[in-house]
Amino acid sequence: MARRGTGCAVRGAGQHHRGLTPRELAIMDRWDAGQSIRQIARELGRDVEAVRKLVIYYDGAAEHRLHCSGMQASNAAFLSALREARA
């Protein structure tokens, strides 16, 4: 999966997110490395919603990407239902 966040490819993990707590840093480094919110939450034993809120707070584009991916999944399900109904 593609790396996210600005500067991640140039600087080492952790150097991009200065001033974060170790827990926040662990979440954002995993997000920048391309892990999904669910993967991060599961790996760190955190609540999915808490991870989602933190990612959205520190990565402004994350909310838009999450919204778009949700729409894509919804559209795919709708298209599949239409195809099934026509068959």
NULUM-442803 format. One line per field, with one value per residue: x, y, z of N, C-alpha, C, CB in turn; residue number from 1. Coordinates in Angstrom, 3 decimals. Glycine has a CB too. Example, Ala and Ser with C-alpha at 12.3 -4.5 7.8 and 13.67 -1.06 7.14 Angstrom:
2
n_px <- 13.190 / 12.850
n_py <- -5.690 / -2.250
n_pz <- 7.800 / 7.080
ca_px <- 12.300 / 13.670
ca_py <- -4.500 / -1.060
ca_pz <- 7.800 / 7.140
c_px <- 13.200 / 12.900
c_py <- -3.300 / 0.030
c_pz <- 7.800 / 7.870
cb_px <- 11.308 / 14.084
cb_py <- -4.473 / -0.598
cb_pz <- 9.046 / 5.725
nr <- 1 / 2
***
This chain:
87
n_px <- 0.841 / 0.409 / 2.498 / 1.480 / 0.916 / 2.855 / 6.257 / 7.088 / 8.430 / 10.828 / 11.897 / 12.719 / 10.581 / 8.528 / 9.917 / 8.454 / 6.148 / 6.379 / 6.180 / 4.039 / 2.378 / 3.800 / 1.906 / 0.191 / 2.066 / 2.758 / 0.385 / 0.148 / 2.526 / 2.074 / -0.185 / 0.921 / 2.580 / 0.821 / -1.076 / -4.423 / -7.087 / -8.487 / -6.627 / -4.555 / -5.838 / -6.444 / -3.850 / -2.642 / -4.349 / -6.401 / -9.392 / -11.345 / -12.731 / -11.458 / -8.899 / -9.526 / -10.474 / -8.148 / -6.411 / -7.784 / -7.674 / -4.909 / -4.188 / -5.362 / -6.397 / -7.285 / -9.956 / -11.439 / -10.469 / -11.351 / -14.094 / -14.515 / -13.666 / -15.587 / -17.847 / -17.206 / -17.307 / -19.989 / -21.186 / -20.257 / -21.542 / -24.180 / -24.179 / -23.610 / -25.942 / -27.815 / -26.982 / -27.407 / -30.179 / -30.970 / -30.248
n_py <- -1.177 / 2.287 / 4.846 / 7.263 / 10.710 / 13.692 / 14.026 / 11.544 / 9.709 / 10.904 / 11.498 / 9.586 / 7.207 / 8.572 / 10.990 / 12.746 / 13.322 / 15.206 / 15.982 / 14.433 / 12.098 / 8.962 / 6.924 / 8.160 / 8.642 / 6.017 / 5.227 / 7.107 / 6.646 / 4.067 / 4.540 / 6.249 / 4.410 / 2.941 / 1.230 / 0.174 / 1.777 / -0.045 / -2.156 / -0.908 / -0.323 / -2.913 / -4.041 / -2.414 / -2.654 / -0.805 / 1.233 / 1.305 / 3.616 / 5.605 / 5.549 / 6.278 / 8.928 / 10.187 / 9.896 / 11.363 / 13.878 / 14.493 / 14.057 / 15.754 / 15.118 / 12.592 / 12.193 / 12.801 / 10.794 / 8.496 / 8.877 / 8.768 / 6.128 / 4.738 / 5.455 / 4.253 / 1.533 / 1.321 / 1.999 / -0.128 / -2.292 / -1.613 / -1.677 / -4.371 / -5.515 / -4.533 / -5.833 / -8.451 / -8.430 / -8.076 / -10.412
n_pz <- 0.000 / -0.602 / 0.794 / 3.197 / 4.162 / 4.566 / 3.787 / 4.689 / 3.089 / 2.817 / 5.361 / 8.307 / 10.057 / 12.564 / 12.705 / 11.281 / 12.703 / 15.068 / 18.556 / 19.323 / 21.520 / 22.642 / 22.077 / 20.186 / 18.215 / 17.484 / 16.259 / 14.101 / 12.675 / 11.739 / 10.167 / 8.226 / 7.042 / 5.608 / 6.715 / 7.481 / 9.335 / 10.900 / 11.015 / 12.440 / 14.886 / 15.784 / 15.969 / 17.915 / 20.011 / 20.396 / 20.368 / 17.447 / 16.635 / 18.136 / 17.041 / 14.404 / 14.794 / 15.737 / 13.543 / 11.593 / 12.796 / 12.764 / 10.125 / 7.714 / 5.168 / 5.487 / 6.347 / 4.065 / 2.298 / 3.675 / 3.577 / 0.795 / 0.240 / 1.631 / 0.180 / -2.265 / -1.589 / -0.918 / -3.365 / -4.928 / -3.717 / -4.257 / -7.085 / -7.473 / -6.402 / -8.235 / -10.601 / -9.849 / -9.532 / -12.147 / -13.321
ca_px <- 0.000 / 1.193 / 2.749 / 0.671 / 1.510 / 3.916 / 7.603 / 7.378 / 9.410 / 12.096 / 12.382 / 12.431 / 9.351 / 8.574 / 10.468 / 7.426 / 5.124 / 7.013 / 5.287 / 2.964 / 2.658 / 4.234 / 0.736 / -0.213 / 3.138 / 2.618 / -0.759 / 0.421 / 3.566 / 1.434 / -1.038 / 1.813 / 3.138 / -0.200 / -2.016 / -5.779 / -7.454 / -8.826 / -5.377 / -3.851 / -6.573 / -6.263 / -2.449 / -2.290 / -5.348 / -7.122 / -10.721 / -11.305 / -13.201 / -10.412 / -7.834 / -10.064 / -10.494 / -6.772 / -5.890 / -8.440 / -7.176 / -3.532 / -4.049 / -6.572 / -6.927 / -7.763 / -11.415 / -11.906 / -10.165 / -12.235 / -15.430 / -14.518 / -13.595 / -16.908 / -18.749 / -16.861 / -17.831 / -21.441 / -21.518 / -19.981 / -22.618 / -25.386 / -24.007 / -23.740 / -27.363 / -28.479 / -26.627 / -28.079 / -31.598 / -31.185 / -29.928
ca_py <- 0.000 / 3.519 / 5.584 / 8.475 / 11.765 / 14.437 / 13.884 / 10.203 / 9.031 / 11.616 / 11.373 / 8.317 / 7.129 / 9.306 / 12.330 / 13.588 / 13.673 / 15.671 / 16.509 / 13.504 / 11.125 / 7.689 / 6.206 / 8.851 / 8.408 / 4.635 / 5.210 / 7.866 / 5.966 / 2.940 / 5.136 / 6.718 / 3.229 / 2.375 / 0.340 / 0.702 / 2.139 / -1.298 / -2.870 / -0.185 / -0.520 / -4.306 / -4.254 / -1.672 / -2.882 / 0.453 / 1.332 / 1.741 / 5.000 / 6.471 / 5.611 / 7.058 / 10.347 / 10.683 / 9.981 / 12.499 / 15.106 / 14.783 / 13.955 / 16.406 / 14.466 / 11.258 / 12.156 / 12.749 / 9.460 / 7.530 / 9.103 / 8.259 / 4.668 / 4.284 / 5.618 / 3.236 / 0.252 / 1.422 / 1.938 / -1.487 / -3.138 / -1.251 / -2.201 / -5.829 / -5.804 / -4.280 / -6.908 / -9.658 / -8.270 / -8.200 / -11.784
ca_pz <- 0.000 / -0.719 / 2.034 / 3.325 / 4.983 / 3.898 / 4.302 / 5.192 / 2.246 / 2.938 / 6.731 / 8.953 / 10.840 / 13.822 / 12.543 / 10.666 / 13.690 / 16.303 / 19.572 / 19.643 / 22.574 / 22.040 / 21.545 / 18.957 / 17.252 / 16.994 / 15.340 / 12.884 / 11.894 / 11.039 / 9.134 / 7.165 / 6.383 / 4.739 / 7.388 / 7.632 / 10.700 / 11.601 / 11.281 / 13.501 / 16.133 / 16.194 / 16.326 / 19.121 / 21.047 / 20.586 / 19.797 / 16.046 / 16.536 / 18.696 / 16.030 / 13.286 / 15.178 / 15.812 / 12.175 / 10.941 / 13.416 / 12.356 / 8.666 / 7.221 / 3.970 / 5.843 / 6.397 / 2.684 / 1.769 / 4.318 / 3.022 / -0.582 / 0.230 / 2.063 / -0.959 / -3.254 / -1.110 / -1.024 / -4.792 / -5.400 / -3.207 / -5.017 / -8.441 / -7.381 / -6.207 / -9.517 / -11.515 / -9.359 / -9.802 / -13.597 / -13.752
c_px <- 0.890 / 1.358 / 1.922 / 1.424 / 2.642 / 5.245 / 7.995 / 8.446 / 10.792 / 12.716 / 12.004 / 11.131 / 9.541 / 9.095 / 9.442 / 6.455 / 5.763 / 5.947 / 4.122 / 3.373 / 3.140 / 3.081 / 0.268 / 0.812 / 3.045 / 1.482 / -0.406 / 1.529 / 2.979 / 0.529 / -0.197 / 2.414 / 2.095 / -1.164 / -3.381 / -6.041 / -7.778 / -7.570 / -4.626 / -4.519 / -6.358 / -4.836 / -2.081 / -3.294 / -6.141 / -8.497 / -10.633 / -11.704 / -12.157 / -9.266 / -8.292 / -10.036 / -9.087 / -6.189 / -6.498 / -7.918 / -5.792 / -3.298 / -5.336 / -7.194 / -7.537 / -9.282 / -11.992 / -11.672 / -11.088 / -13.655 / -15.526 / -14.475 / -14.913 / -17.928 / -18.470 / -17.433 / -19.347 / -21.888 / -21.311 / -21.083 / -23.909 / -25.330 / -24.167 / -25.212 / -28.159 / -28.225 / -27.345 / -29.579 / -31.907 / -30.981 / -31.096
c_py <- 1.245 / 4.195 / 6.858 / 9.498 / 12.455 / 14.178 / 12.487 / 9.503 / 9.650 / 11.412 / 10.017 / 8.369 / 7.863 / 10.722 / 13.284 / 14.126 / 14.068 / 16.192 / 15.602 / 12.617 / 9.835 / 6.897 / 6.828 / 8.608 / 7.007 / 4.535 / 5.900 / 7.236 / 4.791 / 3.444 / 5.579 / 5.546 / 2.506 / 1.419 / 1.000 / 1.020 / 0.888 / -2.096 / -2.231 / -0.447 / -1.932 / -4.542 / -3.593 / -1.869 / -1.632 / 0.364 / 1.901 / 3.209 / 5.983 / 6.642 / 6.472 / 8.552 / 10.940 / 10.869 / 11.175 / 13.823 / 15.480 / 14.697 / 14.473 / 15.739 / 13.105 / 11.180 / 12.051 / 11.355 / 8.402 / 7.655 / 8.519 / 6.736 / 4.070 / 4.383 / 4.559 / 1.881 / 0.221 / 1.309 / 0.538 / -2.438 / -2.874 / -1.817 / -3.720 / -6.235 / -5.585 / -5.405 / -8.191 / -9.607 / -8.455 / -9.640 / -12.727
c_pz <- 0.000 / 0.635 / 2.021 / 4.159 / 4.247 / 4.560 / 4.736 / 4.379 / 2.407 / 4.316 / 7.288 / 9.736 / 12.156 / 13.681 / 11.958 / 11.714 / 15.024 / 17.267 / 19.924 / 20.813 / 21.904 / 21.428 / 20.227 / 17.848 / 16.651 / 15.987 / 14.028 / 12.041 / 11.119 / 9.916 / 7.941 / 6.385 / 5.535 / 5.405 / 7.481 / 9.102 / 11.509 / 11.944 / 12.444 / 14.844 / 16.671 / 16.705 / 17.653 / 20.265 / 21.400 / 19.945 / 18.381 / 15.927 / 17.081 / 17.705 / 14.860 / 13.604 / 15.209 / 14.413 / 11.451 / 11.498 / 12.885 / 10.845 / 8.052 / 6.011 / 4.290 / 5.830 / 4.994 / 2.086 / 2.358 / 3.783 / 1.613 / -0.624 / 0.701 / 0.951 / -2.021 / -2.851 / -1.248 / -2.481 / -5.351 / -4.951 / -3.981 / -6.434 / -8.458 / -7.219 / -7.490 / -10.512 / -11.140 / -9.679 / -11.291 / -14.090 / -13.605
cb_px <- -0.959 / 0.531 / 4.265 / -0.708 / 2.017 / 3.614 / 7.772 / 6.124 / 8.979 / 11.895 / 11.820 / 13.570 / 8.944 / 9.416 / 11.701 / 6.661 / 4.152 / 8.064 / 4.766 / 2.599 / 1.383 / 4.929 / -0.419 / -0.377 / 4.501 / 2.369 / -1.983 / 0.798 / 4.702 / 0.617 / -1.830 / 2.933 / 3.712 / 0.445 / -1.505 / -6.831 / -8.652 / -9.773 / -4.490 / -3.818 / -8.071 / -6.572 / -1.549 / -2.180 / -4.686 / -6.328 / -11.632 / -12.235 / -14.529 / -9.882 / -7.447 / -11.504 / -11.160 / -5.892 / -6.181 / -9.966 / -7.126 / -2.600 / -3.750 / -6.272 / -5.829 / -7.240 / -11.964 / -11.195 / -8.708 / -12.222 / -15.763 / -13.333 / -12.438 / -17.376 / -18.608 / -15.337 / -17.419 / -21.932 / -20.675 / -18.612 / -22.834 / -25.551 / -22.627 / -22.903 / -27.931 / -28.006 / -25.118 / -27.860 / -32.068 / -30.236 / -28.761
cb_py <- -0.004 / 4.484 / 5.909 / 8.162 / 11.194 / 15.927 / 14.781 / 9.369 / 9.082 / 13.105 / 12.495 / 7.926 / 5.659 / 8.571 / 12.292 / 12.799 / 12.495 / 16.776 / 17.805 / 12.647 / 10.864 / 6.835 / 6.214 / 10.368 / 8.605 / 3.662 / 5.893 / 9.288 / 5.477 / 2.077 / 6.335 / 7.585 / 2.274 / 1.685 / -0.039 / -0.309 / 3.106 / -2.158 / -2.890 / 1.330 / -0.257 / -5.256 / -3.726 / -0.202 / -3.413 / 1.639 / 2.207 / 0.866 / 5.166 / 5.894 / 4.184 / 6.612 / 10.519 / 9.717 / 8.679 / 12.413 / 14.945 / 13.837 / 12.475 / 17.811 / 14.307 / 10.860 / 13.402 / 13.824 / 9.094 / 7.721 / 10.615 / 8.829 / 4.173 / 5.084 / 7.027 / 3.142 / 0.007 / 2.745 / 2.940 / -1.974 / -2.893 / 0.280 / -1.804 / -6.372 / -4.936 / -2.952 / -7.128 / -9.817 / -6.897 / -7.258 / -12.320
cb_pz <- 1.221 / -1.707 / 2.203 / 3.961 / 6.306 / 3.897 / 5.423 / 5.201 / 0.781 / 2.670 / 7.619 / 9.868 / 11.090 / 14.798 / 11.659 / 9.595 / 13.896 / 16.002 / 19.129 / 18.415 / 23.471 / 23.086 / 22.574 / 19.214 / 17.916 / 18.168 / 15.985 / 13.238 / 12.815 / 12.031 / 9.704 / 7.757 / 7.419 / 3.634 / 8.790 / 7.093 / 10.702 / 10.740 / 10.025 / 13.203 / 15.920 / 15.018 / 15.224 / 18.795 / 22.278 / 19.996 / 20.685 / 15.178 / 17.297 / 20.025 / 15.537 / 12.960 / 16.549 / 16.631 / 11.397 / 11.122 / 14.937 / 13.051 / 8.204 / 6.889 / 2.929 / 7.210 / 7.106 / 1.835 / 2.055 / 5.835 / 3.001 / -1.358 / 1.115 / 3.256 / -1.563 / -3.422 / 0.359 / -0.417 / -5.577 / -4.885 / -1.696 / -5.067 / -9.000 / -6.198 / -5.087 / -10.105 / -11.522 / -7.834 / -9.332 / -14.349 / -12.967
nr <- 1 / 2 / 3 / 4 / 5 / 6 / 7 / 8 / 9 / 10 / 11 / 12 / 13 / 14 / 15 / 16 / 17 / 18 / 19 / 20 / 21 / 22 / 23 / 24 / 25 / 26 / 27 / 28 / 29 / 30 / 31 / 32 / 33 / 34 / 35 / 36 / 37 / 38 / 39 / 40 / 41 / 42 / 43 / 44 / 45 / 46 / 47 / 48 / 49 / 50 / 51 / 52 / 53 / 54 / 55 / 56 / 57 / 58 / 59 / 60 / 61 / 62 / 63 / 64 / 65 / 66 / 67 / 68 / 69 / 70 / 71 / 72 / 73 / 74 / 75 / 76 / 77 / 78 / 79 / 80 / 81 / 82 / 83 / 84 / 85 / 86 / 87
***
